[in-house]
C-alpha cells in the first residue's frame, strides 16, 4: 500500500534507491514505520508531505528503527539470534558456527540485560550440562539441558522494568559442551546494553576451581552434574564480591606437570575447549584480566610426586606463558585446601621459590596465597572435595588479598 503510493510521486526513484541500500531488517522496520504514519494520515495528505520534500521525519523513523534494540512488541514474542550485540558472553566461546556458539569450561555465561517481563533461551548440550540462572543478582533456578535444542524459560512474569539475567554453565567440559541458539523475548520485552565490567579475574585450576561435587551432602555422595555447581566455588564468590567479570579455565584431574597422554594445564590453557587441540583461544579477542589466580598441584602430588626442580621449572615456564598474555595482572599462585603433610610443606616452599625468583627478576606482581587445610566441621563435597562452606572461607581470604594488593 505504501509502496504503491510512493510510486505515484516524482520521488519514487530516489526512494527506491534508498530502499536498495537498506538492510533487509531495516527495510522491514522502515515499512512498519511508514504504515504507522499512513494510518494517521489519509493518502492525499501523506502524498503532499512526500511531494513537498519533507522526508526528514520519514528518514528519522528509518534511522531510529535501524538502531533500536530487538523488541517483542504487542502480543507476539520475538526471536533473537546469539549474535545480537546486546547479548554479553563471559568465558571462552567458540564462534565457528555463528548461529550456535558453544562453550565448555565451567563458569562460561550469557548475560542478558533487558526491559520487560522475561525471555526464554534456546539451548542444547552434547552430554548433560546444568545451568544456574541468576536474576537481578539473586540465584534463581538450576536446570538440566537436553541434547536436542529446546526453549527453556529463564525469566517470566517479572515486573515490567529493567532486569539482568545471567545463565552460568555449572558443569565441567566432561559433562558437555553447551550450545546456545538464541533467545525468545516475551511480548513487550526489549534488550538493553549490558553495562561493561570494570574488573576482570581469570581463574586457572583443577576440580577445586571447577566446583567438583561442592553441593554434595558429604564425601560419600558420588559426584554428578546435580551436585556440582561452579557458581558456589571460591572463584565465583570472590568475583561477585569484588564486582568483577571472570573467566574460568578449570578441568578436574588436570596437572601442571605433564604426565602420560593427558594434556597438562600449560597446553589446555591456550584452548577454547579443553579437549580440542586444534582450536586455540585468541587472547587478543577476550578481556584482559586484572588478576589471575592459579590453583594447581593436588593432582601433581599423586604418586609419584614431582621433584623440586621439575615443579619450579614447569611453573616458571607456565608463568612466562601467562605473563606474556597478561602483562599487568596481579598473579596469585595458590595452594590448598585438599593437600596436607609433607607434600603440602614441599608445595608451599616450592611455590615461594618460584615467586621469589620472579620478584627478584622484577616481576613484583606475583604472589603466593595459601588456603588452610579443609576442616571436617565444614563438611566435605564429593570424594573429599571442598564443601560450599570451605569455598566461602577460601573466597573471603582471596578477596582480602586482592583488595590489599589492588586497592579494590
MARTI-444191 format. One record per residue (C-alpha): residue number from 1; residue in three letters; chain; x, y, z. Coordinates in nm, 2 decimals. Example, Ala and Ser with C-alpha at 12.3 -4.5 7.8 and 13.67 -1.06 7.14 Angstrom:
BEGIN
 seq type mol      X      Y      Z
   1  ALA   A   1.23  -0.45   0.78
   2  SER   A   1.37  -0.11   0.71
END
This chain:
BEGIN
 seq type mol      X      Y      Z
   1  UNK   A   0.00   0.00   0.00
   2  UNK   A   0.27   0.25   0.10
   3  UNK   A   0.50   0.15  -0.18
   4  UNK   A   0.22   0.19  -0.44
   5  UNK   A   0.16   0.54  -0.31
   6  UNK   A   0.53   0.63  -0.34
   7  UNK   A   0.54   0.52  -0.70
   8  UNK   A   0.28   0.78  -0.78
   9  UNK   A   0.52   1.06  -0.66
  10  UNK   A   0.80   1.21  -0.86
  11  UNK   A   1.04   1.10  -0.58
  12  UNK   A   0.98   0.73  -0.62
  13  UNK   A   1.30   0.67  -0.80
  14  UNK   A   1.51   0.82  -0.52
  15  UNK   A   1.32   0.63  -0.25
  16  UNK   A   1.37   0.30  -0.44
  17  UNK   A   1.75   0.37  -0.44
  18  UNK   A   1.74   0.43  -0.07
  19  UNK   A   1.55   0.11  -0.01
  20  UNK   A   1.81  -0.09  -0.20
  21  UNK   A   2.08   0.04   0.03
  22  UNK   A   1.89  -0.06   0.35
  23  UNK   A   1.95  -0.40   0.50
  24  UNK   A   1.66  -0.64   0.49
  25  UNK   A   1.57  -0.60   0.85
  26  UNK   A   1.59  -0.22   0.84
  27  UNK   A   1.36  -0.22   0.54
  28  UNK   A   1.10  -0.42   0.73
  29  UNK   A   1.13  -0.17   1.01
  30  UNK   A   1.10   0.12   0.76
  31  UNK   A   0.78  -0.02   0.61
  32  UNK   A   0.63  -0.07   0.95
  33  UNK   A   0.71   0.30   1.04
  34  UNK   A   0.56   0.42   0.71
  35  UNK   A   0.25   0.21   0.76
  36  UNK   A   0.21   0.36   1.11
  37  UNK   A   0.23   0.71   0.96
  38  UNK   A  -0.02   0.61   0.69
  39  UNK   A  -0.27   0.51   0.95
  40  UNK   A  -0.26   0.86   1.09
  41  UNK   A  -0.28   1.04   0.76
  42  UNK   A  -0.50   1.00   0.46
  43  UNK   A  -0.34   0.92   0.12
  44  UNK   A  -0.37   1.27  -0.01
  45  UNK   A  -0.21   1.43   0.30
  46  UNK   A   0.08   1.18   0.31
  47  UNK   A   0.15   1.23  -0.07
  48  UNK   A   0.16   1.61  -0.01
  49  UNK   A   0.42   1.56   0.26
  50  UNK   A   0.64   1.35   0.04
  51  UNK   A   0.60   1.56  -0.27
  52  UNK   A   0.68   1.87  -0.06
  53  UNK   A   1.02   1.71   0.01
  54  UNK   A   0.96   1.68   0.38
  55  UNK   A   1.13   1.34   0.42
  56  UNK   A   1.32   1.43   0.73
  57  UNK   A   1.06   1.28   0.96
  58  UNK   A   1.05   0.96   0.75
  59  UNK   A   1.43   0.94   0.75
  60  UNK   A   1.43   0.98   1.12
  61  UNK   A   1.20   0.69   1.15
  62  UNK   A   1.43   0.48   0.94
  63  UNK   A   1.73   0.57   1.15
  64  UNK   A   1.55   0.51   1.47
  65  UNK   A   1.44   0.16   1.36
  66  UNK   A   1.79   0.07   1.24
  67  UNK   A   1.94   0.14   1.59
  68  UNK   A   1.66   0.02   1.81
  69  UNK   A   1.72  -0.30   2.02
  70  UNK   A   1.52  -0.61   1.94
  71  UNK   A   1.18  -0.58   2.09
  72  UNK   A   0.89  -0.82   2.12
  73  UNK   A   0.60  -0.57   2.07
  74  UNK   A   0.23  -0.62   2.11
  75  UNK   A   0.12  -0.98   2.18
  76  UNK   A   0.39  -1.15   1.98
  77  UNK   A   0.71  -1.29   2.11
  78  UNK   A   1.03  -1.23   1.91
  79  UNK   A   1.33  -1.45   1.85
  80  UNK   A   1.68  -1.30   1.88
  81  UNK   A   1.99  -1.47   1.74
  82  UNK   A   2.30  -1.54   1.95
  83  UNK   A   2.50  -1.27   1.76
  84  UNK   A   2.28  -0.99   1.88
  85  UNK   A   2.51  -0.71   2.01
  86  UNK   A   2.31  -0.67   2.33
  87  UNK   A   2.39  -1.03   2.45
  88  UNK   A   2.71  -1.04   2.65
  89  UNK   A   2.93  -1.35   2.69
  90  UNK   A   3.17  -1.45   2.97
  91  UNK   A   3.44  -1.71   2.92
  92  UNK   A   3.58  -1.88   2.62
  93  UNK   A   3.32  -1.90   2.34
  94  UNK   A   3.36  -2.10   2.02
  95  UNK   A   3.21  -1.89   1.73
  96  UNK   A   3.28  -2.12   1.44
  97  UNK   A   2.91  -2.16   1.40
  98  UNK   A   2.77  -1.80   1.45
  99  UNK   A   2.42  -1.94   1.47
 100  UNK   A   2.51  -2.17   1.75
 101  UNK   A   2.81  -2.07   1.96
 102  UNK   A   2.94  -2.32   2.21
 103  UNK   A   3.12  -2.32   2.54
 104  UNK   A   3.28  -2.60   2.75
 105  UNK   A   3.46  -2.45   3.06
 106  UNK   A   3.26  -2.41   3.38
 107  UNK   A   3.16  -2.06   3.46
 108  UNK   A   3.10  -1.97   3.09
 109  UNK   A   2.80  -1.74   3.08
 110  UNK   A   2.54  -1.55   2.89
 111  UNK   A   2.44  -1.21   3.03
 112  UNK   A   2.11  -1.05   2.92
 113  UNK   A   2.01  -0.70   3.02
 114  UNK   A   1.65  -0.63   2.93
 115  UNK   A   1.34  -0.42   2.99
 116  UNK   A   1.03  -0.62   3.02
 117  UNK   A   0.89  -0.93   3.18
 118  UNK   A   1.11  -1.21   3.07
 119  UNK   A   1.25  -1.44   2.80
 120  UNK   A   1.34  -1.80   2.71
 121  UNK   A   1.67  -1.93   2.58
 122  UNK   A   1.72  -2.20   2.32
 123  UNK   A   1.99  -2.44   2.45
 124  UNK   A   2.13  -2.79   2.39
 125  UNK   A   2.43  -2.98   2.51
 126  UNK   A   2.65  -3.27   2.40
 127  UNK   A   2.61  -3.47   2.72
 128  UNK   A   2.45  -3.35   3.05
 129  UNK   A   2.51  -2.98   3.13
 130  UNK   A   2.34  -2.79   3.40
 131  UNK   A   2.26  -2.42   3.41
 132  UNK   A   2.25  -2.18   3.71
 133  UNK   A   2.01  -1.88   3.64
 134  UNK   A   2.08  -1.56   3.83
 135  UNK   A   1.82  -1.28   3.80
 136  UNK   A   1.90  -0.93   3.93
 137  UNK   A   2.19  -1.06   4.13
 138  UNK   A   2.00  -1.34   4.30
 139  UNK   A   2.03  -1.72   4.23
 140  UNK   A   1.71  -1.85   4.08
 141  UNK   A   1.66  -2.19   3.91
 142  UNK   A   1.91  -2.46   3.82
 143  UNK   A   1.81  -2.68   3.53
 144  UNK   A   1.94  -2.97   3.32
 145  UNK   A   1.99  -2.91   2.95
 146  UNK   A   1.89  -3.18   2.69
 147  UNK   A   2.09  -3.29   2.39
 148  UNK   A   1.82  -3.17   2.15
 149  UNK   A   1.77  -2.79   2.11
 150  UNK   A   1.48  -2.66   2.32
 151  UNK   A   1.34  -2.34   2.47
 152  UNK   A   1.40  -2.31   2.84
 153  UNK   A   1.21  -2.04   3.04
 154  UNK   A   1.48  -1.82   3.20
 155  UNK   A   1.27  -1.53   3.34
 156  UNK   A   0.89  -1.49   3.34
 157  UNK   A   0.63  -1.27   3.49
 158  UNK   A   0.88  -1.01   3.62
 159  UNK   A   0.77  -0.65   3.68
 160  UNK   A   0.79  -0.46   3.35
 161  UNK   A   1.12  -0.29   3.43
 162  UNK   A   1.50  -0.32   3.37
 163  UNK   A   1.64  -0.66   3.47
 164  UNK   A   1.96  -0.86   3.43
 165  UNK   A   1.96  -1.24   3.38
 166  UNK   A   2.28  -1.45   3.37
 167  UNK   A   2.30  -1.81   3.26
 168  UNK   A   2.61  -1.98   3.41
 169  UNK   A   2.73  -2.32   3.30
 170  UNK   A   2.75  -2.50   3.63
 171  UNK   A   2.92  -2.81   3.49
 172  UNK   A   3.26  -2.90   3.35
 173  UNK   A   3.36  -2.99   3.00
 174  UNK   A   3.33  -3.36   3.08
 175  UNK   A   2.96  -3.30   3.14
 176  UNK   A   2.91  -3.15   2.80
 177  UNK   A   2.97  -2.86   2.56
 178  UNK   A   2.68  -2.62   2.58
 179  UNK   A   2.52  -2.48   2.26
 180  UNK   A   2.33  -2.16   2.25
 181  UNK   A   2.09  -2.08   1.96
 182  UNK   A   1.92  -1.76   2.07
 183  UNK   A   1.65  -1.60   2.28
 184  UNK   A   1.28  -1.57   2.26
 185  UNK   A   1.17  -1.24   2.41
 186  UNK   A   0.83  -1.22   2.59
 187  UNK   A   0.58  -0.97   2.44
 188  UNK   A   0.69  -0.61   2.51
 189  UNK   A   1.04  -0.71   2.62
 190  UNK   A   1.34  -0.54   2.47
 191  UNK   A   1.71  -0.60   2.50
 192  UNK   A   1.94  -0.33   2.65
 193  UNK   A   2.31  -0.29   2.65
 194  UNK   A   2.49  -0.48   2.92
 195  UNK   A   2.70  -0.25   3.14
 196  UNK   A   3.07  -0.32   3.09
 197  UNK   A   3.25  -0.46   3.39
 198  UNK   A   3.54  -0.25   3.52
 199  UNK   A   3.73  -0.55   3.66
 200  UNK   A   3.82  -0.90   3.53
 201  UNK   A   3.96  -1.20   3.71
 202  UNK   A   4.09  -1.52   3.54
 203  UNK   A   4.08  -1.85   3.74
 204  UNK   A   4.31  -2.14   3.64
 205  UNK   A   4.27  -2.46   3.82
 206  UNK   A   4.16  -2.82   3.87
 207  UNK   A   3.85  -2.98   4.02
 208  UNK   A   3.86  -2.74   4.32
 209  UNK   A   3.82  -2.44   4.09
 210  UNK   A   3.56  -2.62   3.88
 211  UNK   A   3.33  -2.70   4.17
 212  UNK   A   3.36  -3.07   4.17
 213  UNK   A   3.08  -3.21   4.39
 214  UNK   A   3.07  -2.90   4.60
 215  UNK   A   2.69  -2.93   4.66
 216  UNK   A   2.71  -3.30   4.77
 217  UNK   A   2.57  -3.40   5.11
 218  UNK   A   2.91  -3.55   5.21
 219  UNK   A   3.23  -3.71   5.08
 220  UNK   A   3.05  -4.04   5.02
 221  UNK   A   2.80  -3.90   4.76
 222  UNK   A   2.92  -3.97   4.42
 223  UNK   A   2.99  -3.67   4.20
 224  UNK   A   2.73  -3.58   3.95
 225  UNK   A   2.60  -3.29   3.74
 226  UNK   A   2.33  -3.24   4.00
 227  UNK   A   2.57  -3.18   4.29
 228  UNK   A   2.84  -2.98   4.11
 229  UNK   A   2.78  -2.61   4.07
 230  UNK   A   3.06  -2.37   3.97
 231  UNK   A   2.85  -2.08   4.09
 232  UNK   A   2.93  -2.16   4.45
 233  UNK   A   3.31  -2.20   4.42
 234  UNK   A   3.56  -1.97   4.58
 235  UNK   A   3.64  -1.81   4.24
 236  UNK   A   3.28  -1.73   4.16
 237  UNK   A   3.21  -1.60   4.51
 238  UNK   A   3.52  -1.38   4.51
 239  UNK   A   3.44  -1.24   4.16
 240  UNK   A   3.09  -1.14   4.28
 241  UNK   A   3.22  -0.98   4.60
 242  UNK   A   3.48  -0.78   4.40
 243  UNK   A   3.23  -0.68   4.13
 244  UNK   A   3.44  -0.84   3.86
 245  UNK   A   3.37  -1.04   3.55
 246  UNK   A   3.55  -1.37   3.54
 247  UNK   A   3.69  -1.63   3.31
 248  UNK   A   3.74  -1.98   3.45
 249  UNK   A   3.98  -2.23   3.29
 250  UNK   A   3.94  -2.54   3.51
 251  UNK   A   3.94  -2.92   3.45
 252  UNK   A   3.91  -3.19   3.71
 253  UNK   A   4.21  -3.41   3.73
 254  UNK   A   4.44  -3.17   3.54
 255  UNK   A   4.81  -3.13   3.64
 256  UNK   A   5.06  -2.86   3.60
 257  UNK   A   5.33  -3.11   3.51
 258  UNK   A   5.29  -3.33   3.21
 259  UNK   A   5.23  -3.70   3.28
 260  UNK   A   5.11  -3.96   3.03
 261  UNK   A   4.88  -3.88   2.74
 262  UNK   A   4.65  -3.63   2.93
 263  UNK   A   4.75  -3.28   2.84
 264  UNK   A   4.86  -3.06   3.14
 265  UNK   A   4.74  -2.70   3.20
 266  UNK   A   5.02  -2.53   3.00
 267  UNK   A   4.87  -2.68   2.69
 268  UNK   A   4.50  -2.67   2.79
 269  UNK   A   4.53  -2.30   2.89
 270  UNK   A   4.57  -2.20   2.53
 271  UNK   A   4.25  -2.36   2.41
 272  UNK   A   3.88  -2.27   2.36
 273  UNK   A   3.77  -2.62   2.46
 274  UNK   A   4.00  -2.83   2.70
 275  UNK   A   3.98  -3.14   2.48
 276  UNK   A   4.01  -2.97   2.14
 277  UNK   A   4.37  -2.94   2.04
 278  UNK   A   4.30  -2.77   1.71
 279  UNK   A   4.11  -2.46   1.83
 280  UNK   A   4.34  -2.21   2.00
 281  UNK   A   4.20  -1.93   2.22
 282  UNK   A   4.26  -1.58   2.08
 283  UNK   A   4.40  -1.40   2.38
 284  UNK   A   4.37  -1.07   2.19
 285  UNK   A   4.00  -1.11   2.15
 286  UNK   A   3.90  -1.16   2.51
 287  UNK   A   3.91  -0.93   2.81
 288  UNK   A   4.25  -0.89   2.97
 289  UNK   A   4.22  -0.98   3.34
 290  UNK   A   4.34  -0.75   3.61
 291  UNK   A   4.40  -1.06   3.84
 292  UNK   A   4.50  -1.42   3.76
 293  UNK   A   4.46  -1.69   4.02
 294  UNK   A   4.63  -2.03   3.96
 295  UNK   A   4.54  -2.31   4.19
 296  UNK   A   4.71  -2.63   4.07
 297  UNK   A   4.91  -2.91   4.24
 298  UNK   A   4.66  -3.16   4.40
 299  UNK   A   4.68  -3.40   4.10
 300  UNK   A   5.06  -3.35   4.05
 301  UNK   A   5.13  -3.48   4.40
 302  UNK   A   4.96  -3.81   4.35
 303  UNK   A   5.22  -4.09   4.33
 304  UNK   A   5.48  -4.03   4.22
 305  UNK   A   5.51  -3.66   4.31
 306  UNK   A   5.72  -3.42   4.11
 307  UNK   A   6.07  -3.32   4.21
 308  UNK   A   6.15  -2.97   4.33
 309  UNK   A   6.34  -2.89   4.01
 310  UNK   A   6.06  -3.03   3.78
 311  UNK   A   5.80  -2.83   3.97
 312  UNK   A   5.98  -2.50   3.98
 313  UNK   A   6.09  -2.53   3.62
 314  UNK   A   5.75  -2.62   3.49
 315  UNK   A   5.57  -2.35   3.69
 316  UNK   A   5.83  -2.09   3.58
 317  UNK   A   5.76  -2.17   3.21
 318  UNK   A   5.39  -2.16   3.27
 319  UNK   A   5.41  -1.82   3.44
 320  UNK   A   5.60  -1.70   3.14
 321  UNK   A   5.31  -1.81   2.92
 322  UNK   A   5.06  -1.63   3.14
 323  UNK   A   5.26  -1.32   3.19
 324  UNK   A   5.32  -1.27   2.82
 325  UNK   A   4.94  -1.26   2.77
 326  UNK   A   4.85  -1.08   3.10
 327  UNK   A   5.14  -0.82   3.12
 328  UNK   A   4.99  -0.61   3.40
 329  UNK   A   4.79  -0.86   3.60
 330  UNK   A   4.84  -0.94   3.97
 331  UNK   A   4.91  -1.32   3.96
 332  UNK   A   4.84  -1.54   4.26
 333  UNK   A   4.98  -1.89   4.30
 334  UNK   A   4.76  -2.07   4.54
 335  UNK   A   4.78  -2.40   4.73
 336  UNK   A   4.52  -2.60   4.92
 337  UNK   A   4.29  -2.69   5.07
 338  UNK   A   4.30  -3.07   4.98
 339  UNK   A   4.67  -3.13   5.05
 340  UNK   A   4.84  -3.19   5.38
 341  UNK   A   5.15  -3.32   5.54
 342  UNK   A   5.50  -3.32   5.38
 343  UNK   A   5.36  -3.28   5.03
 344  UNK   A   5.19  -2.95   5.13
 345  UNK   A   5.50  -2.83   5.30
 346  UNK   A   5.71  -2.90   4.99
 347  UNK   A   5.45  -2.74   4.77
 348  UNK   A   5.44  -2.42   4.97
 349  UNK   A   5.82  -2.39   4.98
 350  UNK   A   5.85  -2.46   4.61
 351  UNK   A   5.58  -2.20   4.52
 352  UNK   A   5.75  -1.94   4.74
 353  UNK   A   6.07  -2.02   4.55
 354  UNK   A   5.90  -1.97   4.21
 355  UNK   A   5.75  -1.64   4.32
 356  UNK   A   6.08  -1.53   4.48
 357  UNK   A   6.27  -1.58   4.16
 358  UNK   A   6.02  -1.37   3.96
 359  UNK   A   6.01  -1.10   4.22
 360  UNK   A   6.39  -1.08   4.22
 361  UNK   A   6.38  -1.06   3.83
 362  UNK   A   6.15  -0.75   3.86
 363  UNK   A   5.80  -0.91   3.83
 364  UNK   A   5.67  -0.77   4.16
 365  UNK   A   5.31  -0.85   4.07
 366  UNK   A   5.34  -1.22   4.15
 367  UNK   A   5.22  -1.36   4.49
 368  UNK   A   5.15  -1.67   4.68
 369  UNK   A   4.84  -1.74   4.87
 370  UNK   A   4.79  -2.05   5.10
 371  UNK   A   4.44  -2.17   5.17
 372  UNK   A   4.42  -2.36   5.50
 373  UNK   A   4.35  -2.73   5.50
 374  UNK   A   3.98  -2.80   5.50
 375  UNK   A   3.81  -2.89   5.82
 376  UNK   A   3.57  -3.18   5.89
 377  UNK   A   3.35  -2.93   6.08
 378  UNK   A   3.29  -2.75   5.75
 379  UNK   A   3.18  -3.07   5.58
 380  UNK   A   3.30  -3.22   5.25
 381  UNK   A   3.19  -3.24   4.90
 382  UNK   A   3.21  -3.55   4.68
 383  UNK   A   3.53  -3.76   4.72
 384  UNK   A   3.66  -3.53   4.99
 385  UNK   A   3.64  -3.22   4.78
 386  UNK   A   3.57  -2.87   4.93
 387  UNK   A   3.22  -2.81   5.05
 388  UNK   A   3.04  -2.48   4.98
 389  UNK   A   3.13  -2.37   5.33
 390  UNK   A   3.50  -2.42   5.26
 391  UNK   A   3.47  -2.24   4.93
 392  UNK   A   3.32  -1.94   5.11
 393  UNK   A   3.62  -1.93   5.35
 394  UNK   A   3.86  -1.95   5.06
 395  UNK   A   3.68  -1.67   4.88
 396  UNK   A   3.70  -1.45   5.19
 397  UNK   A   4.07  -1.50   5.21
 398  UNK   A   4.13  -1.43   4.84
 399  UNK   A   3.91  -1.12   4.84
 400  UNK   A   4.11  -0.98   5.13
 401  UNK   A   4.44  -1.04   4.95
 402  UNK   A   4.33  -0.89   4.62
 403  UNK   A   4.19  -0.58   4.79
 404  UNK   A   4.52  -0.54   4.97
 405  UNK   A   4.72  -0.56   4.66
 406  UNK   A   4.49  -0.37   4.41
 407  UNK   A   4.30  -0.12   4.63
 408  UNK   A   3.97  -0.25   4.50
END
